[in-house]
Amino acid sequence: MDDTTEQIEIKRLRALERQAALYGPQTEPSILIEIQELKHKNRASSGLSRREMVGGLDYDFLMNVVAAALVRLGQVEANQAKDLASRWLRQLIHDAWMLIMTVIVVVTLFLQLRGH
């Protein structure tokens, strides 16, 4: 049984929609874009007018893209917060080390000057 291009695209669309439903906001943007393109292609081939296609905006697609962007933004902010905490600790260790070295140098110079 030979599937037509349209049938293959519909199968692909259904598989991508299942994947998007499974991953929710973590769905890769490329998958969401491909879903939108396949839906648009199916609407165009079914003879819908441009006005009907524009009126039927895919709000699920838009909401998924926004949700995915917000999730990724949250991940970036969380990573920056972790980096800031570790950077603060590294800076504290660096400052303590510099203070210790300065004290050692000053004490050594003081003892050398007193000895002469």
C-alpha positions as CSV (number, residue, x, y, z in Angstrom):
1,M,0.0,0.0,0.0
2,D,1.6,3.3,-1.1
3,D,0.9,6.4,0.9
4,T,0.5,9.7,-0.8
5,T,2.7,12.6,0.3
6,E,-0.3,14.1,2.0
7,Q,-1.0,11.0,4.0
8,I,2.7,10.8,5.0
9,E,2.6,14.4,6.1
10,I,-0.5,13.8,8.2
11,K,1.2,10.8,9.9
12,R,4.2,12.9,10.6
13,L,2.0,15.7,12.0
14,R,0.3,13.3,14.3
15,A,3.6,11.9,15.5
16,L,5.0,15.4,16.2
17,E,1.8,16.4,18.0
18,R,2.1,13.3,20.3
19,Q,5.7,14.3,20.9
20,A,4.8,17.9,21.7
21,A,2.0,16.6,24.1
22,L,4.5,14.4,25.8
23,Y,7.2,17.0,26.3
24,G,4.9,20.0,26.9
25,P,6.9,23.2,27.4
26,Q,10.2,21.4,27.0
27,T,9.3,20.6,23.4
28,E,12.1,21.7,21.0
29,P,11.1,24.8,19.0
30,S,12.0,23.0,15.7
31,I,9.2,20.4,16.5
32,L,6.7,23.1,17.1
33,I,7.7,24.9,13.9
34,E,7.4,21.7,11.9
35,I,3.9,21.1,13.4
36,Q,2.8,24.6,12.4
37,E,4.2,24.2,8.9
38,L,2.4,20.8,8.4
39,K,-0.8,22.2,9.7
40,H,-0.5,25.2,7.4
41,K,0.3,23.0,4.4
42,N,-2.8,20.8,5.2
43,R,-5.1,23.8,5.5
44,A,-3.8,25.2,2.2
45,S,-4.2,21.9,0.4
46,S,-7.7,21.5,1.7
47,G,-8.8,24.6,-0.1
48,L,-9.3,27.0,2.8
49,S,-9.1,30.6,1.8
50,R,-6.4,32.8,3.2
51,R,-8.9,34.6,5.4
52,E,-10.1,31.3,6.9
53,M,-6.5,30.3,7.6
54,V,-5.6,33.6,9.3
55,G,-8.8,33.4,11.3
56,G,-7.8,30.0,12.6
57,L,-4.6,31.0,14.3
58,D,-3.0,28.1,16.1
59,Y,-3.0,29.4,19.7
60,D,-1.8,26.1,21.0
61,F,1.4,26.5,18.9
62,L,1.8,30.1,20.2
63,M,1.2,29.1,23.8
64,N,3.7,26.2,23.5
65,V,6.4,28.4,22.0
66,V,5.9,31.0,24.8
67,A,5.9,28.3,27.5
68,A,9.1,26.8,26.0
69,A,10.8,30.2,26.0
70,L,9.8,30.8,29.6
71,V,11.1,27.4,30.7
72,R,14.4,28.0,29.0
73,L,14.6,31.5,30.5
74,G,14.0,30.0,34.0
75,Q,16.8,27.5,33.3
76,V,19.2,30.3,32.3
77,E,18.3,32.4,35.4
78,A,18.9,29.3,37.6
79,N,22.3,28.7,36.0
80,Q,23.3,32.3,36.5
81,A,22.3,32.1,40.2
82,K,24.4,29.0,40.6
83,D,27.3,30.7,38.8
84,L,27.0,33.8,41.0
85,A,27.1,31.7,44.2
86,S,30.2,29.8,43.1
87,R,31.8,33.0,41.8
88,W,31.2,34.6,45.2
89,L,32.9,31.7,46.9
90,R,35.8,31.8,44.5
91,Q,36.2,35.5,45.1
92,L,36.1,35.0,48.9
93,I,38.8,32.4,48.7
94,H,40.9,34.6,46.5
95,D,40.5,37.6,48.8
96,A,41.4,35.5,51.9
97,W,44.5,34.1,50.1
98,M,45.6,37.6,49.1
99,L,45.1,38.9,52.7
100,I,47.2,36.0,54.1
101,M,50.0,36.6,51.5
102,T,50.0,40.3,52.3
103,V,50.2,39.7,56.0
104,I,53.1,37.3,55.5
105,V,55.0,39.7,53.3
106,V,54.4,42.7,55.7
107,V,55.5,40.6,58.8
108,T,58.5,39.3,57.0
109,L,59.6,42.8,55.9
110,F,59.0,44.1,59.5
111,L,61.1,41.3,61.0
112,Q,63.9,42.0,58.5
113,L,63.9,45.7,59.2
114,R,63.9,45.1,63.0
115,G,66.8,42.6,62.7
116,H,69.1,45.1,60.9
